[in-house]
């Protein structure tokens, strides 16, 4: 006997003690799926047969059931379950979590149960107990379905029990293995001309053959209709023919809308109010054959309330669906999918006031829906309302998935007047509902220990103590959070050099990438400035529209910890204006098809804070040391004539003096007065993102070449980054790059950054380091101190481990890329900030800051 029921169910094993429920559970279900009342008694009392602990045991049992059902896990209850009152709370749990209840009934002879119990020393509770349980079972057996049990399977003999097999059936709404790509079409409402035009825009070929349609889909794509195919519009029969034919041919999927279900009731003679355009559909269908009307009623009535696609990443339902209802099957779920949720009130137009479930949505799945017409597609908390009111004179829209692009066609006429105006007189706001909702950030979204999944590195751990440190920085010092869509990662140095007089050398960086199987790299000059992220907009309206800021601005320039670079807003505005004009002159806006860009840069000179550090800490140490050592050198020179044995001390003093003098020369290169815009230089090296794109899929040469054009447009403010492409399998190419590094560092430059040619590259052990810095020996005086190159000091510094630094760099890089990708996908700001906040939190990790 095959026992077939949904894969997500609450299964009750029903039968007296000794009927074989536990053995059946062990045979057919995983140990983690079975929750035993006896086991729970043992947990609370230490004795599985302690009937006095039953109440506490069932409290634990129900808690476990709640947690499992909330996570969408099939759960089996191993208890007698022979009384309606003992089943009631479990059936209510199934209803609460929108899962089916299944009863597997062991209606075996009482004598057999008594014999089995007699063989178990822990079951010596008297024959009257089993007798009562058998009687209770048979009295309540017929009422199981009335109690709310959807599937009842009765096993009446040991042979039937042994022959039974379990078949777990996917729920009708489970299409998780269907990954698309999809084109999801909003409420059609009989607008056949607009639907045909939209399909053509989407790349589908549609030909009318008599009263039928022949459709050739766009390559590899499938249509999904969000329901409300009928009513109000001029072509309900044609829309039904088209959609029905595509569904039958496997070219489309459709969920029902409330108008569709109401039409079914009317066609089947049910008593419904002929309102909201139903009269139009009935009039048009009255001209069709009874067979057609019957066929369409069966088609609409058989539609599933909602579907879950793409491993749970996409949900389509007519009126939307809460996370707790997705992939579940119940009357409540179907009701919500058709009608949404109302407050019980009506507005001034006599229409029900709907609860804005999307404003509270926190699910990972993108929910695409319609039902409530909006002037343009409405994105809110990873949901998308694509009912743009075609029948009311708006447009018919489709969302392309996974691209998240909207394709729309304008209505050819106003076919019906909406009771609640949604187009006439509407003034389009510069900010979306999502941006207004993002004005209030929730502390719970960032505080405490967190696990963040990214595309490049799964499950990055953010420790609670690091989150607290990041919260302090963000809350006290950061720019307007609306601008914080990215923070750059830290960068690891190369391994310690094998050269006798150096800590870092390009050979070690080259060897790292060569060992990872990377054939080509890019070497970029490292600028002596402060890391800066620049958000640049073409006009102030673009900043308000895309970032939701309330203060007009052309963008923002902030540090790698999210702090504003310029306290002088006039200077900041002038800086951004120059940069905006350069982008216009270079043609970046047109080429990238965007009105904003995010740049990764170095801003020179070093920030005011860094300059102050150099002046107050490094300069006094250097200048005082020079004065002291000069005096010491003078004394030693006079003494050496009389005491030749102090020659070594004199030599060491001269070495220290030379080191300090070089130290002072080095830090002076990094500071110059910056009192006006003309004193600043900006060196961009990544075009990180623009509208619709994160440019990590481009090679570094693409970034460099496009940035070179930008810098040519204003070569006073902007500095192009010199670079070389190196073939790691060509010794001549490697030697040329090393010679370039030597020339740079000999003239006081900081050094260079070595990157794989592809922005994101896979090596032998996963994603390789996005960049490795290789700094020159003189620059490192600022990091390690003026005398670090003295033999004893240099030998001690060689024992530095870069493994922890590289792990940190990889995690921060993954979080930065993920933050941009989430922003580009129009996900809620909290989702972007989860990653940005994670980068800042990881900066609190105890890593040697000199690396």
C-alpha positions in Angstrom: 0.0 0.0 0.0 1.4 3.4 -1.1 0.9 6.2 1.3 1.2 9.4 -0.8 1.0 12.8 0.8 2.7 16.3 0.4 6.4 16.6 1.1 5.6 19.3 3.7 3.1 17.8 6.1 2.5 17.2 9.8 2.1 13.4 10.1 0.3 12.0 13.1 1.0 8.3 13.9 -2.3 7.2 15.4 -2.8 4.0 17.4 -2.7 2.3 20.7 0.5 1.3 22.5 2.0 -1.8 20.9 0.5 -1.1 17.4 4.0 -0.6 15.9 4.0 3.2 15.4 7.6 3.7 16.6 8.9 0.9 14.5 7.1 2.3 11.5 8.5 5.7 12.1 12.0 4.4 12.3 11.6 2.5 9.1 10.1 5.2 6.9 11.3 8.5 8.3 14.6 10.1 9.3 15.4 10.1 13.0 15.3 13.9 13.0 11.8 13.9 11.4 10.2 11.9 14.2 9.2 13.7 17.5 8.3 11.1 20.1 6.1 11.9 23.2 8.0 9.1 25.1 11.4 10.7 24.3 10.1 14.1 25.4 8.9 12.5 28.7 12.4 11.3 29.1 13.8 14.7 28.5 11.8 16.4 31.3 11.7 13.6 33.8 14.4 11.0 33.0 11.8 8.3 32.6 10.0 7.8 29.2 7.1 6.1 31.0 6.5 8.8 33.7 2.9 9.7 32.8 3.0 12.5 35.4 5.3 14.4 33.1 3.0 14.2 30.1 1.9 17.8 30.2 5.5 19.1 30.3 6.6 16.6 27.6 3.9 17.8 25.2 4.9 21.4 25.8 8.4 20.5 24.5 6.9 18.4 21.7 4.8 21.3 20.5 7.7 23.6 20.7 9.8 21.3 18.5 6.9 21.0 16.1 6.6 24.7 15.8 10.3 25.2 15.0 10.3 22.5 12.4 7.1 23.6 10.6 8.3 27.2 10.6 11.4 26.0 8.8 9.4 24.0 6.3 10.4 20.6 7.6 8.1 17.5 7.4 7.4 16.4 11.0 6.1 13.1 12.4 4.4 12.9 15.8 5.0 9.5 17.5 2.3 9.4 20.1 -0.9 7.5 20.6 -3.0 10.4 19.3 -6.2 8.3 19.8 -8.3 11.1 21.4 -9.7 14.1 19.4 -8.6 16.4 22.3 -5.0 15.2 22.1 -4.9 15.8 18.3 -6.6 19.2 18.4 -3.5 21.3 19.4 -1.4 19.5 16.8 -3.9 20.1 14.0 -4.1 23.7 15.0 -0.3 24.0 14.7 -0.5 22.6 11.2 -3.1 25.3 10.3 -1.0 28.0 11.9 2.0 27.1 9.7 -0.2 26.3 6.6 0.7 22.7 6.2 -1.4 19.6 5.5 -2.2 17.2 8.4 -1.7 13.5 7.6 -3.0 10.6 9.9 -1.5 7.2 9.5 -3.9 5.0 11.6 -2.7 1.7 13.1 -6.1 0.0 13.6 -4.6 -3.4 14.6 -6.3 -6.1 16.7 -6.3 -5.3 20.4 -5.0 -8.8 21.2 -1.9 -8.2 19.1 -1.2 -4.9 20.8 -1.6 -6.6 24.2 0.8 -9.4 23.3 3.5 -7.0 22.1 3.3 -4.9 25.3 3.6 -8.0 27.4 7.0 -8.6 25.8 8.2 -5.1 26.8 9.1 -4.8 30.5 8.7 -1.0 30.3 5.1 -1.3 29.2 3.6 -3.1 32.1 0.7 -0.7 32.7 -2.2 -3.1 32.6 -4.4 -4.4 29.8 -7.1 -1.9 30.5 -4.9 0.9 29.1 -4.5 -0.7 25.7 -8.2 -1.6 25.7 -9.3 2.0 26.4 -6.9 3.3 23.6 -8.4 0.9 21.1 -11.9 1.9 21.9 -11.0 5.6 21.8 -9.4 5.1 18.4 -12.4 3.4 16.9 -14.9 6.0 18.3 -13.0 8.9 16.8 -11.8 7.3 13.5 -14.7 8.5 11.4 -14.3 12.1 12.6 -10.6 12.6 11.6 -11.4 14.5 8.4 -13.9 16.8 10.2 -11.2 17.6 12.7 -9.1 18.9 9.8 -7.0 15.9 8.8 -6.5 16.1 5.1 -5.1 12.7 4.4 -6.1 9.5 6.3 -4.4 6.2 5.8 -5.7 3.2 7.7 -3.6 0.1 8.3 -5.6 -2.8 9.7 -3.1 -5.7 9.9 0.6 -6.4 10.4 0.8 -7.4 6.7 -0.6 -4.0 5.6 1.9 -2.2 7.9 4.8 -4.2 6.5 3.7 -3.6 2.9 3.2 0.1 3.3 5.5 2.5 1.5 5.8 6.3 1.8 5.7 8.6 -1.3 6.4 12.2 -0.6 4.8 14.4 -3.3 6.0 17.8 -4.1 3.4 20.5 -3.4 1.7 21.8 -6.5 3.3 25.2 -5.9 6.8 23.8 -5.7 8.7 24.6 -8.9 12.0 25.3 -7.2 13.9 23.4 -9.8 12.6 25.7 -12.6 15.2 28.4 -12.8 13.8 30.4 -15.7 14.6 32.8 -17.2 11.1 34.2 -16.9 9.1 37.1 -18.2 6.4 37.8 -15.5 3.4 39.7 -16.9 1.1 41.9 -14.8 -2.7 42.1 -14.7 -3.9 41.9 -18.3 -7.7 42.4 -17.7 -8.7 41.6 -21.2 -6.2 44.0 -22.9 -5.3 41.7 -25.8 -3.7 44.3 -28.1 -1.4 45.5 -25.4 -0.5 41.9 -24.4 0.4 41.0 -28.0 2.5 44.2 -28.2 4.3 43.4 -24.9 5.0 39.8 -26.0 6.6 41.2 -29.2 8.7 43.6 -27.1 9.8 40.6 -24.9 10.9 38.7 -28.0 8.0 36.3 -28.5 6.5 35.7 -31.9 2.7 35.4 -31.9 0.6 34.5 -34.9 -3.2 34.3 -35.0 -4.5 31.2 -36.7 -8.3 31.5 -36.8 -9.4 31.9 -33.2 -6.2 30.4 -31.9 -2.7 31.7 -31.4 0.7 30.1 -32.3 3.5 31.4 -30.1 7.2 31.0 -30.6 8.9 31.8 -27.2 11.9 34.0 -26.8 15.0 31.7 -26.6 15.0 29.7 -23.4 12.4 32.0 -21.7 9.0 31.3 -20.2 6.1 33.5 -19.4 4.4 33.8 -16.0 1.0 35.6 -15.6 0.2 37.0 -12.2 -3.6 36.6 -12.7 -6.6 38.8 -13.4 -6.6 37.9 -17.1 -10.3 38.9 -17.4 -12.8 41.7 -16.8 -13.0 45.3 -17.9 -10.9 45.0 -21.1 -12.2 44.5 -24.7 -10.6 41.0 -25.3 -11.2 38.6 -22.4 -11.9 35.6 -24.7 -8.8 36.2 -26.8 -6.6 36.7 -23.7 -7.9 33.4 -22.3 -7.3 31.6 -25.6 -3.7 32.9 -25.7 -2.8 32.1 -22.1 -4.6 28.8 -22.0 -2.8 27.7 -25.2 0.6 28.7 -23.9 0.0 27.0 -20.5 -1.1 23.8 -22.3 2.0 23.9 -24.5 4.3 24.4 -21.5 5.3 27.9 -22.7 3.7 29.7 -19.8 2.6 29.4 -16.2 -0.3 31.2 -14.7 -1.6 31.9 -11.2 -5.2 32.9 -10.6 -6.4 36.4 -9.7 -9.5 37.3 -7.8 -11.3 38.4 -11.0 -10.6 35.0 -12.6 -12.0 33.1 -9.6 -15.1 35.3 -9.6 -15.7 34.7 -13.3 -15.5 30.9 -12.6 -18.2 31.2 -10.0 -20.4 33.2 -12.4 -19.9 30.7 -15.3 -20.9 27.8 -13.0 -24.1 29.5 -11.9 -23.0 30.7 -8.5 -24.6 33.8 -7.0 -22.1 36.6 -7.4 -22.3 40.3 -7.8 -21.9 41.4 -11.4 -19.5 44.2 -10.6 -16.0 45.4 -11.3 -16.1 44.5 -15.0 -17.5 41.0 -14.7 -20.5 42.1 -16.8 -18.0 42.9 -19.7 -16.5 39.4 -19.5 -19.8 37.7 -19.4 -21.1 39.6 -22.3 -18.0 38.7 -24.4 -18.0 35.1 -23.3 -21.7 34.9 -24.1 -20.8 35.0 -27.8 -18.5 31.9 -27.4 -19.6 28.3 -27.4 -20.7 26.6 -24.2 -17.8 24.2 -24.6 -15.3 27.1 -24.7 -16.8 28.6 -21.5 -16.7 25.3 -19.8 -13.1 24.8 -20.9 -12.0 28.2 -19.6 -13.8 27.8 -16.3 -12.0 24.5 -15.8 -8.7 26.1 -16.7 -9.0 29.0 -14.3 -10.4 26.9 -11.5 -7.4 24.5 -11.8 -4.8 27.2 -11.4 -2.5 27.0 -8.3 -2.6 29.9 -5.8 1.1 30.7 -6.1 4.4 29.2 -7.2 7.9 29.1 -5.8 10.7 29.1 -8.4 14.5 29.1 -8.6 15.5 27.3 -5.4 13.1 29.5 -3.5 14.4 32.8 -4.8 11.3 33.8 -6.7 7.6 33.7 -5.7 4.7 34.7 -7.9 1.3 35.3 -6.4 -1.6 37.5 -7.6 -1.8 39.7 -4.5 1.6 38.8 -3.0 2.5 36.5 -0.2 4.1 36.7 3.2 7.3 34.7 3.8 5.6 32.4 6.3 3.1 31.3 3.6 5.4 30.7 0.7 5.5 27.1 -0.5 2.7 26.2 1.8 -0.8 24.9 1.0 -3.9 25.9 2.9 -7.1 27.8 2.4 -5.6 30.8 4.2 -2.6 30.8 1.8 -4.9 30.7 -1.2 -7.1 33.5 0.2 -4.1 35.8 0.8 -2.6 35.0 -2.6 -5.9 36.0 -4.3 -7.0 39.0 -2.2 -4.1 40.1 0.0 -4.9 41.3 3.5 -7.3 44.1 4.4 -7.7 46.1 7.6 -11.5 45.8 7.7 -11.9 49.5 6.8 -13.0 51.2 3.5 -11.6 54.3 2.0 -13.4 57.4 0.6 -14.0 55.5 -2.6 -15.7 52.6 -0.9 -12.8 50.2 -1.5 -11.2 48.1 1.2 -8.1 49.5 2.8 -5.3 46.9 2.2 -2.6 46.1 4.8 0.8 46.9 3.2 2.3 43.5 3.8 5.3 44.3 1.6 6.4 47.1 4.0 7.1 44.4 6.6 8.4 41.8 4.2 11.9 40.4 5.1 12.1 37.3 3.0 14.9 36.2 0.7 12.6 35.4 -2.2 11.6 38.1 -4.6 7.8 38.2 -4.6 6.3 39.4 -7.8 2.6 40.3 -7.7 -0.2 42.6 -9.0 -3.8 43.1 -7.8 -3.4 46.8 -6.8 -2.7 49.1 -9.7 0.2 51.5 -9.4 1.4 54.2 -11.8 4.7 52.4 -12.3 6.2 49.1 -11.0 6.6 49.4 -7.3 9.7 47.9 -5.7 9.5 47.4 -1.9 11.5 45.2 0.4 12.4 42.6 -2.3 8.9 42.6 -3.7 7.6 44.0 -7.0 4.1 45.1 -7.8 3.8 45.0 -11.6 0.1 45.8 -12.1 0.5 49.2 -13.8 -3.2 49.6 -14.6 -3.3 48.9 -18.3 -7.1 48.7 -18.3 -7.3 52.1 -16.6 -5.1 53.8 -19.2 -1.7 53.0 -17.6 0.6 50.4 -19.1 1.0 46.7 -19.2 4.3 45.7 -17.6 6.5 42.6 -17.4 9.4 41.9 -15.1 12.3 40.0 -16.7 13.8 37.5 -14.2 16.6 37.1 -13.1 17.6 40.4 -14.8 15.0 42.4 -12.8 14.3 44.6 -15.8 10.9 46.1 -16.5 9.4 46.1 -20.0 6.2 48.1 -20.5 3.8 49.1 -23.2 1.3 52.0 -22.9 -2.4 51.3 -22.9 -4.1 52.2 -26.2 -7.2 53.5 -24.5 -8.8 53.9 -21.1 -11.1 50.8 -21.1 -12.5 51.4 -17.6 -12.5 54.2 -15.1 -10.9 53.2 -11.7 -12.9 53.9 -8.6 -9.6 55.1 -7.0 -7.6 57.4 -9.3 -4.1 56.4 -9.7 -2.9 58.2 -12.8 -4.7 61.6 -13.2 -3.1 64.3 -11.2 -0.5 62.1 -9.6 2.8 64.0 -9.1 5.7 61.6 -9.4 7.8 61.7 -6.2 11.6 62.0 -6.5 11.8 59.3 -3.9 10.3 55.9 -3.9 8.3 54.2 -1.2 11.3 52.0 -0.5 13.6 55.0 0.0 11.1 56.5 2.4 10.9 53.3 4.3 14.7 53.1 4.4 14.8 56.4 6.3 14.4 54.4 9.4 17.1 51.8 10.0 16.6 49.0 12.4 19.4 48.2 14.9 18.4 44.5 14.8 19.6 44.4 11.2 23.3 45.0 12.2 23.8 44.3 15.8 24.9 41.0 17.4 26.6 38.0 15.8 25.7 37.6 12.1 26.3 35.2 9.3 26.3 36.9 5.9 26.0 34.9 2.7 27.8 36.4 -0.3 28.2 35.2 -3.9 32.0 34.9 -3.5 32.4 33.7 0.1 29.6 31.8 1.9 28.6 32.6 5.5 31.0 35.3 6.6 30.9 35.5 10.4 30.6 39.0 12.0 31.3 38.7 15.7 29.2 40.7 18.1 32.1 42.7 19.6 33.2 43.7 16.1 29.6 44.8 15.3 29.5 47.0 18.4 32.7 48.7 17.3 31.3 49.3 13.8 28.1 50.6 15.2 30.1 53.2 17.1 31.8 54.5 14.0 28.7 54.4 11.8 26.4 56.2 14.3 28.9 58.9 15.2 31.0 59.6 12.2 29.5 58.2 9.0 28.0 60.2 6.1 24.2 60.0 5.4 23.6 56.2 5.3 21.8 56.6 1.9 25.3 57.1 0.3 26.9 54.1 2.0 26.5 51.5 -0.7 30.2 50.2 -0.6 33.3 50.2 1.6 36.6 49.1 0.0 38.4 46.0 1.4 41.8 46.0 3.1 44.7 44.9 1.0 47.3 42.3 1.9 51.0 42.8 1.2 53.2 40.2 -0.5 54.9 37.5 1.4 58.2 38.6 3.0 60.8 39.1 0.4 63.8 36.7 0.1 66.0 39.7 -0.8 68.5 40.4 2.0 67.8 44.1 2.2 64.0 44.2 1.5 60.7 43.3 3.2 58.6 43.4 0.1 59.4 42.8 -3.6 57.2 42.1 -6.7 58.7 38.6 -7.1 56.6 37.2 -4.2 53.4 38.8 -5.5 54.1 37.3 -8.9 54.8 33.9 -7.4 51.5 34.0 -5.5 49.4 34.5 -8.6 51.5 32.1 -10.7 51.0 29.4 -8.1 47.3 30.0 -8.2 47.3 29.4 -12.0 46.7 33.0 -13.0 48.4 33.6 -16.3 48.3 37.4 -16.5 48.3 40.3 -14.0 48.1 44.0 -13.9 50.6 46.1 -12.0 49.3 49.6 -11.0 51.2 52.4 -9.5 50.2 52.9 -5.8 49.3 56.5 -5.2 50.4 58.2 -2.0 47.0 59.3 -0.8 43.9 58.3 1.2 41.4 55.6 -0.1 38.2 57.3 -1.2 34.9 56.2 -2.5 33.2 58.6 -4.8 29.5 58.5 -5.6 28.9 60.8 -8.5 25.6 61.8 -10.0 24.9 63.5 -13.3 22.4 65.9 -11.6 21.0 66.4 -8.2 17.7 64.9 -9.3 19.5 61.6 -10.0 20.9 61.6 -6.5 17.4 62.0 -5.0 15.8 59.5 -7.3 18.4 56.7 -7.0 19.8 57.2 -3.6 16.8 58.7 -1.8 18.7 61.5 -0.2 16.7 64.5 1.0 19.5 67.0 0.7 20.3 68.0 -2.9 23.8 67.0 -3.9 25.8 65.7 -6.9 27.2 62.9 -4.8 29.5 62.1 -1.9 33.1 61.5 -1.2 33.9 59.4 1.9 36.7 57.4 3.5 37.1 53.6 3.7 35.5 53.9 7.1 32.5 55.8 5.8 33.5 59.3 7.0 33.0 62.4 5.0 36.2 63.7 3.5 35.3 67.4 3.2 33.8 69.3 6.1 33.6 72.3 3.7 30.4 71.6 1.7 31.3 74.4 -0.8 34.6 72.7 -1.5 32.9 69.3 -1.8 30.3 70.7 -4.2 33.0 72.3 -6.4 35.0 69.0 -6.4 32.0 67.0 -7.4 31.0 69.5 -10.1 34.4 69.3 -11.7 34.3 65.5 -11.6 30.7 65.5 -13.0 31.8 67.8 -15.9 34.8 65.6 -16.6 32.5 62.5 -16.8 30.3 64.4 -19.2 33.2 65.5 -21.4 34.6 61.9 -21.5 31.2 60.5 -22.5 30.9 58.2 -19.5 27.2 58.9 -18.9 26.3 57.9 -22.4 28.7 54.9 -22.7 27.6 53.4 -19.4 23.9 54.3 -19.9 23.7 55.7 -16.4 23.2 58.9 -14.4 25.4 57.8 -11.5 28.7 56.0 -11.0 30.6 54.7 -8.0 34.4 55.1 -8.2 37.2 53.6 -6.1 40.0 56.1 -5.8 42.9 57.6 -4.0 42.6 61.2 -2.8 45.8 63.3 -2.5 47.3 64.7 -0.4 46.7 62.4 2.6 43.6 63.4 4.5 43.9 66.1 7.2 43.9 63.5 9.9 46.8 61.7 8.3 48.7 64.9 7.7 48.2 65.9 11.3 49.5 62.5 12.4 52.6 63.0 10.3 53.3 66.5 11.6 52.6 65.7 15.2 54.0 62.2 15.5 56.4 61.4 12.7 58.0 64.8 12.2 59.0 65.5 15.8 60.4 62.0 16.2 62.4 62.4 13.0 63.7 66.0 13.5 64.5 65.4 17.2 66.3 62.2 16.3 68.3 63.9 13.7 69.5 66.6 16.1 70.4 64.0 18.7 72.3 61.7 16.3 74.1 64.7 14.7 75.5 65.7 18.1 76.3 62.1 18.9 78.1 61.7 15.5 80.2 64.8 16.2 81.3 63.5 19.6 82.1 60.1 18.2 84.2 61.6 15.4 86.3 63.5 17.9 86.7 60.4 20.2 87.4 58.0 17.4 90.9 59.6 16.8 91.9 58.7 20.3 89.9 55.4 20.7 89.9 53.4 17.4 87.9 50.6 19.0 84.7 52.7 18.9 84.7 52.8 15.1 81.8 50.3 15.0 79.7 52.5 17.2 80.4 55.5 15.0 79.5 53.5 11.9 76.2 52.4 13.4 75.4 56.0 14.5 76.0 57.3 10.9 73.7 54.6 9.6 71.0 55.6 12.0 71.4 59.3 11.1 71.1 58.5 7.4 68.0 56.4 8.1 66.4 59.2 10.0 67.2 61.8 7.4 65.6 59.5 4.7 62.6 59.0 7.0 62.0 62.7 7.2 62.4 63.1 3.4 59.8 60.4 2.9 57.0 61.6 5.1 57.4 65.2 3.6 56.4 63.8 0.2 53.0 62.9 1.5 51.9 66.2 2.9 51.4 69.6 1.2 49.0 72.4 2.1 45.5 71.8 0.7 43.5 75.0 1.1 41.6 75.1 -2.2 40.3 72.8 -4.9 43.4 73.3 -6.9 45.5 71.6 -4.2 43.7 68.3 -4.5 44.3 65.4 -6.8 42.1 62.3 -7.4 43.3 59.1 -8.8 40.4 56.7 -9.7 41.3 53.1 -10.4 38.0 51.2 -10.4 34.6 52.1 -11.9 32.8 49.9 -9.4 29.2 50.3 -10.4 26.7 52.3 -12.5 22.9 51.9 -13.0 22.1 48.3 -13.7 25.7 47.1 -13.5 28.5 46.1 -11.1 31.6 46.2 -13.2 33.5 43.5 -11.4 32.9 41.4 -14.6 35.2 43.6 -16.6 39.0 43.2 -16.8 41.2 45.8 -15.0 42.4 47.0 -18.4 38.8 48.1 -19.2 38.7 50.1 -15.9 42.1 51.7 -16.6 41.3 52.7 -20.2 37.9 54.2 -19.3 39.4 56.0 -16.4 42.2 57.4 -18.6 39.6 59.0 -20.7 38.0 60.5 -17.6 41.3 61.9 -16.4 42.1 63.4 -19.8 38.9 65.5 -19.5 40.4 67.2 -16.4 44.1 66.4 -16.1 44.6 68.9 -13.3 42.2 67.5 -10.8 42.3 63.9 -12.0 45.4 61.7 -12.2 45.5 58.6 -14.4 47.0 55.5 -12.8 50.0 54.2 -14.7 49.9 50.4 -15.2 51.5 47.5 -16.9 50.0 44.2 -18.0 52.4 41.3 -17.1 52.5 37.8 -18.6 53.6 35.7 -15.6 54.9 33.0 -18.0 57.2 35.4 -19.7 60.4 36.2 -17.7 61.0 39.3 -19.8 57.6 40.7 -19.0 58.1 40.1 -15.3 61.6 41.6 -15.3 60.3 44.8 -17.0 57.6 45.1 -14.3 60.2 44.6 -11.5 62.4 47.2 -13.1 59.4 49.6 -13.2 58.8 49.0 -9.5 62.4 49.6 -8.8 62.4 53.0 -10.6 59.2 54.0 -8.9 60.5 53.2 -5.4 63.9 54.7 -6.1 62.3 58.0 -6.8 60.3 57.9 -3.6 57.0 56.5 -4.9 55.1 54.2 -2.6 55.2 51.1 -4.9 52.6 49.2 -6.8 49.5 47.1 -6.5 49.5 43.7 -8.3 46.1 42.4 -9.4 44.9 39.5 -11.6 43.8 40.7 -15.0 40.2 39.6 -14.3 38.6 41.6 -11.5 37.4 38.4 -9.9 39.6 35.4 -10.6 39.4 31.8 -9.5 42.5 30.0 -8.5 43.3 26.5 -7.3 41.7 27.2 -3.9 38.8 29.4 -4.9 38.7 33.2 -5.4 42.3 34.6 -5.3 43.3 37.8 -3.6 41.8 40.8 -5.5 45.0 42.7 -5.0 48.4 42.5 -3.4 50.4 45.6 -2.4 54.1 45.7 -2.9 55.6 48.8 -1.2 59.1 50.3 -1.6 61.8 50.2 1.1 61.8 53.9 1.7 58.0 54.2 2.0 58.0 51.4 4.6 60.1 53.7 6.9 56.8 55.5 7.6 55.2 52.1 8.5 58.0 50.4 10.5 60.1 53.3 11.7 63.2 55.1 10.4 65.7 52.3 11.4 63.8 49.3 10.2 66.3 48.5 7.5 69.2 48.0 10.0 70.1 44.4 9.8 69.0 43.4 13.3 65.6 45.1 12.9 65.0 43.8 9.4 65.7 40.2 10.5 63.1 40.6 13.3 60.5 42.0 11.0 60.8 39.2 8.5 58.7 36.9 10.7 55.4 38.4 9.7 52.4 36.2 8.8 50.1 37.5 6.0 47.6 34.6 6.2 45.2 36.4 8.5 45.5 39.6 6.5 44.6 37.7 3.3 41.6 36.0 4.9 40.4 39.4 6.0 41.0 40.9 2.6 39.0 38.1 0.9 36.0 38.4 3.2 35.9 42.2 2.9 36.2 42.0 -0.8 33.3 39.5 -1.0 31.2 41.8 1.2 31.9 44.9 -0.9 31.0 43.2 -4.1 27.8 41.7 -2.5 26.8 45.2 -1.2 27.0 46.7 -4.7 25.1 43.8 -6.3 22.3 44.1 -3.8 22.1 47.8 -4.4 22.0 47.3 -8.2 19.1 44.8 -7.7 17.1 47.5 -5.8 17.1 45.4 -2.7 16.2 47.3 0.5 19.0 49.5 1.9 19.2 47.3 5.0 20.4 44.4 2.8 23.2 46.6 1.3 24.1 47.9 4.7 24.4 44.4 6.1 27.4 44.0 3.9 28.8 47.5 4.3 28.5 47.2 8.0 30.2 43.8 7.9 33.2 45.3 6.2 33.5 48.0 8.9 33.0 45.4 11.6 35.8 43.2 10.2 38.2 46.1 10.4 38.1 45.5 14.2 39.7 42.1 13.8 43.1 42.0 15.6 45.4 42.1 12.6 48.8 43.8 12.6 48.0 47.3 11.2 51.4 47.5 9.6 50.6 44.8 7.1 
